[in-house]
Amino acid sequence: QVHLVESGGGLVQAGGSLRLSCAASGSIVSINNMEWYRQAPGKQRELVAHISSGGSSYYVDSVKGRFTISRDNAKNTVYLQMNSLKPEDTAVYFCNAEVTPRGRASPRNYWGQGTQVTVSS
């Protein structure tokens, strides 16, 4: 069984920074894509950032230039460095990873439990 655990959320003032971490554990053969999503109250969950196994990244327009996604494959961990935070960044942030578990021939997506990010004005 594969588990993803996010950490690093909290309360910050506008203009501040946070770094989120998501560590995958369990029976893992490999991890391909890793992503960060967020969901604000009353809003649909949206993709924030994506990073491939080769390190190619994607960001939603609203966070470009402010957020940076990275990964440490040796630690099965993906990070989201969030700078110049705005109140509209307030949401629960979720990690998603495309993981091939031991005993399976193809990958499947796993979700973390989410970590709250609150940005005050």
N, C-alpha and C positions, 0 to 999 in steps of 0.2 A: 504494500500500500504506500502511496506517495502523499506527502503532506507538504504544503507550502505555508510558511509562517512569515507574516509581515511584521516589521517593527520600525520605529523611528518617528511615528506620528506624534502630534502634540499640538499645543497652542502657541502661535507666534503672532507677532505684530506684522502688519503690512510692510513689505520691504525686507522682511527677514528671510531666513533660509532654514530648510530642513533636509535631511537625507534619509530616505526610506530604504529599507533593506528587505529582501525577500529571500529566504533560504529554503531550498527544496531538500527534503530528506526522505528516506525510505528505500525501497528496492528500485533503484534507478539504473538503467542502462545508459541512457543519454538524454540530453535536453536540447531541443532545437530552439524554436522561438521562445522568447520571454517577453512579457508585456505588463504594462501598468494600465489599469483602468481606474476610473473614479465615478462615484455616484453621489450627487448632491440630493438633499431632500426634495422630493417632487420632480426629480429629473431622471432621465434614463441613464443607465451606465454608459460611459463613453470611453473609448480608447484614448489614452493620454500619450503613451510612448511604446515603441516596439523595438526590440533588438534581436537580430538573427544570430544564429550560432557563429557566423563569421564576423559579427560585430557591426553589420549595417543597421542603421537606426532610422526611425521615423517618429515624428512628433505631430500632434494635432496643432493646428495653427496658433491656437490661443496660448500655447506654452513654448513655442519656438523662441530660442534665444534666452530662455529663463531656466528650462529644465534640461537635464542631461541624464540619459539612461546609460548604464554600463553594466558589465557582468564580470564575474570571476568564476570561470568554469571549474577551476580546481575546488572551489567552495560551493558549487551549485547555487550561486547567489546572484541576484540581480539587484541593482541599486537605482534609485531615482534621486538625483541631486536637484533640489528645488530652490531656486534663488529668486529674489525680487517677488516674493509671494504677494498675491492680491487676495482680497476677501472672496472674490469669485472662485478662487482655488479651493475654498472650503468644501470638503467632501470626504467620504470614506474612500480610501484608496485600496484597490485590490490588485494583487499579483496574479497573473495567469502564465502558465508555462505549458509548452508542448513537450510532454515527457514520454519516453518509451520505458515502461516498467519492465522489470525482469519477468520473464515468462510470456511476454507479448511480442509480436512481430512488428507492430505498428504503434505509433504514438497516439496519445490522447491528451486532452486538455485538463489541467487541474487548476483549481482556484484556492487562493488563500482566504483567510477569514476576514480580512480587511483591517485597516488601521485608520483612525480618525485624524484628519488634518483640519485644524481650525485656524483661520487667519482673521485676526481682528483689525478693524479699521482705526 
